[in-house]
């Protein structure tokens, strides 16, 4: 059994990772989260009496609190999911992203190093710090044949991706300068249960069944690589054990779809599982809106390194994953309605 300190575990990917750990391992989890607008801990109610699950409310920018948690919990690994992650919000208020994603990550790295240096040699050998990043740090791909590798240059376009790129650079510096055992993961667009309603897929599902507009930026031609969140969680779990310190690993779904295709796919599934009373398709609600400033055309990840080193590949097919996601949002309307009411 290992003790895992999870920062940002009340969010989408971190929350799904914790749920997977609690349901399939005996690892002891401490969820350290600020509980911003996107944070939610109601998902952990079934495990509230589980001795392996605990929660501390706190901000990774709060050095004293971070140090206290590390000293009391004594983790074998730290996984940093904590981040402001919505591109549109970063355009409107970039300073918040700099504070959490850059200064917060740096504070976490400093305290992790102080903690690590005091560990016994045996525990140092198993300790890891996983920095959870995004394919957006690489910027934009214009050639449909190319994919980002782990050696691709960072070229972020938005304040969000710039803040994540900066955090990654600090993590690498802590490995090279101080020998803190860092592993960085850059994943493609995740989707699945418990994703905050402002993100594309849940927003389209909710708007569709609410009979409101389905907004699509520009002409909807921007391409993303889509990854079911539980596949990402499984890759992260494997990297905790087998990831090489100092290395970066791309985690992608090998499933490129345009934004318009995603919206249309959601509509087609809803047409079958929750048909409208008037017999019309949900596609009639699609509306094209002004494009986002600096909107990258395409992201795509080469995942050969991950597949070769730890024998990982996406398990969930896109169509099955999307169907599961839609079913989850239809069956858990109380969850997202409570989120939206906040």
N, C-alpha and C positions, 0 to 999 in steps of 0.2 A: 504494500500500500504506500502511495505517495501523498504528500501534502502539497496541494496546488493553490497558489494565490492567484485568483483571477481578478484582474481589474477591468471594469466595464462589463461585468457579467449580467447586468440588468438589461443590456442592449440585445440586439437581434442575434448576432453571431455568437457573442459570449454567452448569452442565455441558452441558446441551443446547445452549445458545447457543454455547459454545466449539466443540463438535463440529460445529455447523452452519457456523461460521466457518472451521474448518480444512478442511472438505470442499468449501466453495464459494467461498472467497476466498483472497487472498494476504496477508491481514492478519496481522501478528505479534501473538501473544497471550502475555501473562504472566498466569498464574493465581496469585493471592495468596489463600491459604486457610488457615484455622486447623486444618482437619481435625478437626472435632468428631465426635460420634457419627454424625451424618448425612452427613459428608463422605466422598467416595470418588473416588479418582483412577485406579482400575483401568480405568475407561471410556476413558481416554486412551491406553491401551497401544498401539493401532495407530498412534499419532502420536508415540510416544516418541522417534523419530529425526527427526522433522520439525523443521527449524530454526526454523519459525515458532511452535513451541509450547514454552513453558517454565513451570516451576512453582517457586514460593517458598512455603515454609510460614511462615505468620505471622498474627498477630492484628491486626485493624484498630484495636484499642485501644492497640497498641504504637506510639507516635508515632515512636520512633527507627527502627523497622523499616519503617514506612510511608514515612518520609522517604527512607530509603536506597533503597528499591525505586523510588520516583519519580525520584530523582536518577540512578540507574543505568540504568533502562529508558527514561526520557524519553517517556512516553506522549503520544499525540495525543488520547486520550479515556480517561476512567475510567468504568466501569460498576459500580455498587455493588449486587451481588446479596447480599452478606454479611448474614445475618440469622438469628436464632433465629426459627422460624416456626410452631411447633406450639402451637395454642391451649391444648390440655389441659396441656401442660408449662408454659405461661406462668401458668396458674392455680395450679399447684403450686409454681412457683419464679419469681416475676416479676422478681426482682433480676437474674437472668442476662439477661433480655430487655432490661432497662434498660441494662445494661452494654454489650451488643453493639450493640443496635439504636439506642440514643440516644447513649451516650458514644462508641461506636466510630464511628458515622457522623459525629459532630461532629469527632472527631480526624481522620478522613479529609478532611472539608471544610476544616479548618484547614490541613492539609498540602497539599491540592490548591490552595488559594488561594495559599499561599507559592510553590508550584511554578509556577502560572499567571502570577503577577506577574513572574516572571523570564523568561518566554518572549518571543521576538522577536514583533513585531507580526504577521507573517505566520502564525506558528503559533498565536497567540492567536485568530485569526479562525476556525480550524477546531476548536479545542479545545472539548470538551463534558464535562460531568459528568452522567451519567445516574443518577438515584436510582430504584431499582426498588421500587415500593410495592405495596399491596394494596387491593382494594375494601373490605376490612374496616374501613379507617379512617373510612368514612362512617357506620358503624353499621348500623342495621336499617331495612328498608323494610317497612311493614305494608300499604301499598296495592299491589295486584298490577299496577296500571296505571302506577305511577311507576317511573322509573329514575334512578340517580345520574348527574349531569353533572359535568364538571370543576369547576363552581362550587358544588356541593353542600357544605354545611357538614360539617366533620369531627365525628363523634359516636361515638368508639370505645367498644366494650363490654367487651373483654377486655384483660388486661395486654399481650398480644401486639399487638393493634391500636392500643392506646394508645401503645406504644413506637414503632410504625411511623409513627403520626400525628405524634409528637414529632419523629422524624427528618425527616419531610417538612417540618415547620415550620422546622426549622433549615436545611434545604436552600434553602427559599424566602428565608429571612433572608439567607443567604450570597449569593443572587442580588441581592436588593434593596439590601443594605447595601454589599456588596463587589464587585458586578457579576461574580461568578463565573458562567459560563454553564451554568446548571443546567437540566436537563429531567427532569421527574418522570413516571413511568408508574405508573398504578394498574390492575392486571390482575385479572381474575376468577379463579375456581378453575382452576388448571392441572392437566392430567393427561397421562400419556404415559410413555415409557420412562425408567428410572432414577429413578423417584420413590421416596422412602424408604418402606419397608413400613408405617410407622405411619399414613400418610395413607389416606383412605377407599378409593379404588379399588384400589390394590395390596393393602391389608389384606384387602379382601373377596375378591379373586382368590386370595390365598395361603391365607386361612382356608377358602375353599370347597374347594380341591383338597386341603387338609390334613384335610378332614372335621371341622372345628371350627366353633364358633358364628360366625354373621355378625351382629355387634352393630349395632343401629340405635338412635340416641338418640331418646328420647321416643316419638312416634308416627311419626317419619320424615317429617314434613311440612315440615321446613325446606328452603328453596329456595335453590339456588345457580346461578350462571351458569357453565357449563363451557367451557373453552378448551383446545384441544390445544396442548401446550407449544411445538411447532415453529412454530405460527402466532404465538404470542407472541414467539418469537425473531426471526421475520421482521419484526414490527412494530418491535421494539427496534432491529434493524439499520437500518431505514428512518429511524427517529428520530435515529440517530446522524448521519445526513447531512442530513435535512430538518426535524428538530425545532427549534422556535423556543425559544431560551433564555428562561427565566422561565415557561414554559408547562407545564401538566400535560396528559397524554393518557390517556384511558380505553382499555384494551385488553380487550375482552370477546368472548365466543364467541357471543352472541345465542342461547344455548341454556340455558333454565332448566329444571331438573329438581329434584324433591324428592330428599332423601337416599334415601328408600325406592325411588323410581323408579330411581335409579342402581344400588342393590343388586340390584333385580329385573332390570334390564337386563344386568348382569354375569352373573347366574345364567342368564338365558335364552341368552346367547351361549355360556356354558360348557356348558349342556345340549346344545348342538349340536356344539361342537368337541371337548369332552372329557366325554362322557356318563358318568354313574356306572354301575358294574357292576350295581347293583340296579334301574336304570331310573328311579329317583326324581329329582326336580328338586332342584337345589342350593337352591332357595327354602325347602325344608324345614329348612334350617339357620339361617334368619333368626330372631333373637331381639331383642325390644325391651328396651332397658336404660334405667336412670334417665338423664334428660336432663342435658346439660352445664350448669353454672351460667352464667347470662347468655347463653344460646344465642340468637343473632340469628335472626329468622324468615326473612328474605329479603335477598339482595343481587342487584342487577341494574345493568348499566352501559349508559349511552347512549354509543355509539361514533361518533356523527356527525362529531365534530371530527376524529378520526383518519382516518375514511374520506374526508372532504372535503379535508383538508390534505395527506395523503401517499398517498391512493388505496389504502388498506389495508382488507381485509375478511378474515374467517376463511376459509381455504381448505379445511380439513378438516371434513367433516360429522361430527356427533356419533357416529353409528352406526359410520361407518368408523374414526374415531379410537379409539373404545372397542374395536372389534374388533382394531385394530392393537396397542393397548395390552395387551389380554389375550393375544394371540399372543406378544408380546414377553416377558411374564412367564412364559408357559408354556415358551418356548424358552430362557430365561435363568435357570433355577432356581438354578444355581450362584452367580449374582451375588447374588440376594436371600437365599439360604441363608447365604452368607458374611457378608452384612450382619447378619442376625439372630443369627448365632453370636457376633458381637462383643459 
